[in-house]
Amino acid sequence: MSGSRFNFSIQNIAKNGDVDPLWEGKLYDFCQRFASSDREEKYLNYTPEGLDLTGHLTFDALVVEDEIVSFCGIYNGGRYPRGVYRILNRSFTRPDYRSSGLGVRLLNSQFLVPIQIQNYVSQIDLAFVSIQEPHLRRALAKIVKQIKSPYLSNWQYAEGMVQVALCEAKACYQNVIYSPLTNDYKKFPLKTVTFDEYANLPAQ
């Protein structure tokens, strides 16, 4: 497979809870080298506990010459109803492979997500992308515009802020844009709060 600037392959690291130990080790080494420079609360997402590889339907990396350059997964982890998955989960791109504009999510949106969805479409009823902070809401539309998949076409914003993790603090509520793949969910199935309610939540 080739991108506009380089040739790469896709390496699966985890699928349906099974983890490749060789590439798991390479992934953790990568995170120590590149993600540890992020602010502490974000870096925690890239620790073994934060990545939660066994909670992913699939977790894959873009690889150039046997070196990871970016990665992301399709995640449920028991947090969401059956068939509901967060895509671009734990998305990260090595700094020297980031394009201007969207940065961290661009490579994965263009090249990883379409393949992941194609491979696991029979198990997904609803896919969503999330991002923190109300003022970043519009960025979601730009992110999903890069995903060229026939299965993901009916993108809709969830109202308010959505609980994507298991706490009642701002850190666990994010902006969400979602695409139904089946008719199993007539209404968006995750808990939401208004922006005013979100503003009154504790930070952590």
C-alpha positions as CSV (number, residue, x, y, z in Angstrom):
1,M,0.0,0.0,0.0
2,S,1.3,3.5,-0.8
3,G,0.6,6.9,0.6
4,S,1.3,10.3,-1.0
5,R,4.8,10.5,0.5
6,F,5.8,7.0,1.4
7,N,5.1,3.3,1.1
8,F,3.7,1.5,4.2
9,S,2.1,-1.7,5.3
10,I,-0.6,-2.4,7.8
11,Q,0.3,-4.5,10.8
12,N,-2.4,-5.9,13.1
13,I,-1.4,-5.8,16.8
14,A,-4.7,-6.9,18.4
15,K,-8.0,-8.4,17.2
16,N,-11.0,-9.6,19.2
17,G,-9.0,-9.5,22.4
18,D,-6.0,-11.4,21.1
19,V,-2.7,-9.5,21.1
20,D,0.4,-10.2,19.1
21,P,3.2,-10.2,21.7
22,L,6.0,-9.1,19.3
23,W,4.1,-6.1,18.0
24,E,2.7,-5.3,21.4
25,G,6.3,-4.8,22.6
26,K,7.1,-2.7,19.6
27,L,4.0,-0.6,20.3
28,Y,5.0,0.1,23.9
29,D,8.5,0.9,22.9
30,F,7.1,3.4,20.3
31,C,4.9,5.0,22.9
32,Q,7.8,5.4,25.3
33,R,9.8,7.1,22.6
34,F,7.2,9.4,21.0
35,A,4.1,9.7,23.1
36,S,5.8,10.3,26.5
37,S,6.6,13.9,25.4
38,D,2.8,14.7,25.5
39,R,1.3,16.3,28.6
40,E,0.9,13.7,31.4
41,E,-2.9,13.3,31.2
42,K,-2.7,12.5,27.5
43,Y,0.3,10.3,27.8
44,L,-1.6,8.1,30.2
45,N,-3.7,7.0,27.2
46,Y,-0.6,5.4,25.7
47,T,0.4,3.3,28.7
48,P,-0.5,-0.4,28.6
49,E,-3.5,0.3,30.8
50,G,-4.6,3.3,28.8
51,L,-4.3,1.5,25.4
52,D,-6.3,-1.5,26.7
53,L,-5.4,-3.6,23.6
54,T,-7.6,-6.5,24.6
55,G,-10.7,-4.2,24.6
56,H,-10.3,-3.6,20.9
57,L,-12.1,-5.2,18.0
58,T,-8.9,-4.4,16.1
59,F,-5.9,-2.3,16.7
60,D,-3.5,-1.7,13.9
61,A,-0.4,0.2,12.9
62,L,1.0,1.8,9.8
63,V,4.5,0.5,9.3
64,V,7.4,1.7,7.2
65,E,10.5,-0.5,7.0
66,D,9.4,-2.5,10.0
67,E,9.0,0.7,12.1
68,I,5.6,1.9,13.4
69,V,4.7,5.4,12.2
70,S,1.0,5.6,13.4
71,F,-1.7,3.5,14.9
72,C,-5.3,3.4,16.0
73,G,-8.1,1.0,16.9
74,I,-11.8,0.2,16.9
75,Y,-12.8,0.0,20.6
76,N,-15.7,-1.1,22.8
77,G,-13.9,-2.4,25.9
78,G,-17.3,-3.2,27.6
79,R,-18.0,0.5,27.9
80,Y,-20.6,0.8,25.1
81,P,-23.6,-1.2,24.0
82,R,-23.1,-4.3,21.8
83,G,-22.1,-3.3,18.2
84,V,-21.2,0.3,19.2
85,Y,-17.5,1.2,18.6
86,R,-15.2,4.2,18.9
87,I,-13.0,4.4,15.8
88,L,-9.7,6.2,15.7
89,N,-9.3,5.1,19.3
90,R,-5.9,6.0,20.8
91,S,-4.9,7.5,17.4
92,F,-1.3,8.6,17.3
93,T,1.1,9.5,14.5
94,R,4.8,10.0,14.8
95,P,5.6,13.7,14.7
96,D,7.7,13.5,11.5
97,Y,4.8,11.9,9.7
98,R,2.2,14.4,10.7
99,S,0.7,16.6,7.9
100,S,-0.2,20.2,8.6
101,G,-3.8,21.0,9.5
102,L,-5.3,17.9,11.2
103,G,-2.1,16.4,12.4
104,V,-2.5,13.3,14.6
105,R,-5.5,11.8,12.9
106,L,-4.9,12.4,9.2
107,L,-2.9,9.3,8.2
108,N,-5.1,7.0,10.2
109,S,-8.3,8.5,8.9
110,Q,-7.1,8.1,5.3
111,F,-5.4,4.8,5.4
112,L,-6.2,2.7,8.5
113,V,-9.8,3.3,9.3
114,P,-11.3,2.3,5.8
115,I,-9.4,-1.1,6.0
116,Q,-10.4,-1.7,9.6
117,I,-14.1,-1.0,8.8
118,Q,-14.1,-3.2,5.7
119,N,-12.6,-6.1,7.7
120,Y,-15.0,-5.8,10.7
121,V,-18.2,-4.3,9.2
122,S,-20.3,-7.3,10.1
123,Q,-19.7,-6.7,13.8
124,I,-20.3,-2.9,13.8
125,D,-23.8,-1.3,14.2
126,L,-22.7,2.2,14.9
127,A,-19.2,3.8,14.7
128,F,-18.3,7.1,16.3
129,V,-15.3,9.5,16.6
130,S,-14.8,11.6,19.6
131,I,-12.7,14.6,20.6
132,Q,-12.4,16.6,23.8
133,E,-13.4,20.2,24.5
134,P,-16.6,21.9,23.1
135,H,-14.6,24.4,21.1
136,L,-13.0,21.5,19.0
137,R,-16.4,20.2,17.9
138,R,-16.1,21.4,14.3
139,A,-12.8,19.5,13.8
140,L,-14.8,16.3,13.9
141,A,-16.3,17.0,10.5
142,K,-12.9,17.6,9.0
143,I,-11.6,14.4,10.5
144,V,-14.3,12.1,9.2
145,K,-14.2,13.8,5.8
146,Q,-10.8,12.1,5.3
147,I,-12.4,8.6,5.9
148,K,-13.3,7.2,2.5
149,S,-15.4,4.2,3.3
150,P,-18.7,3.2,1.6
151,Y,-19.9,1.9,5.0
152,L,-19.5,5.3,6.8
153,S,-21.5,7.9,5.0
154,N,-24.3,9.2,7.2
155,W,-22.3,11.2,9.7
156,Q,-24.3,13.0,12.4
157,Y,-23.3,15.0,15.5
158,A,-24.5,13.7,18.8
159,E,-26.3,16.4,20.8
160,G,-24.3,18.0,23.6
161,M,-21.3,16.2,25.2
162,V,-21.2,12.4,25.3
163,Q,-19.9,10.1,28.1
164,V,-17.2,8.0,26.4
165,A,-15.4,6.8,29.6
166,L,-16.5,5.6,33.0
167,C,-16.6,8.6,35.2
168,E,-18.8,11.7,35.8
169,A,-16.2,14.4,35.1
170,K,-15.4,16.5,32.1
171,A,-12.5,14.2,31.2
172,C,-15.0,11.5,30.4
173,Y,-17.3,13.6,28.2
174,Q,-16.4,14.4,24.6
175,N,-17.9,15.7,21.3
176,V,-19.1,12.9,19.2
177,I,-19.9,12.4,15.5
178,Y,-21.3,9.1,14.5
179,S,-22.4,7.0,11.6
180,P,-25.0,4.1,11.9
181,L,-24.1,1.0,9.8
182,T,-27.3,-0.8,10.6
183,N,-30.8,0.1,11.8
184,D,-30.2,-1.4,15.3
185,Y,-30.0,1.9,17.0
186,K,-32.9,4.3,16.2
187,K,-31.5,6.8,18.8
188,F,-27.9,7.6,19.7
189,P,-27.3,5.0,22.5
190,L,-24.8,6.7,24.8
191,K,-25.4,9.1,27.7
192,T,-25.3,12.8,26.8
193,V,-25.3,16.0,28.7
194,T,-26.0,19.6,27.6
195,F,-23.1,22.0,27.2
196,D,-24.4,23.8,30.3
197,E,-24.4,20.6,32.3
198,Y,-20.9,19.8,31.0
199,A,-19.6,23.2,32.1
200,N,-20.7,22.3,35.7
201,L,-19.0,19.0,35.8
202,P,-15.7,18.6,37.8
203,A,-12.6,18.5,35.7
204,Q,-11.4,15.1,36.9
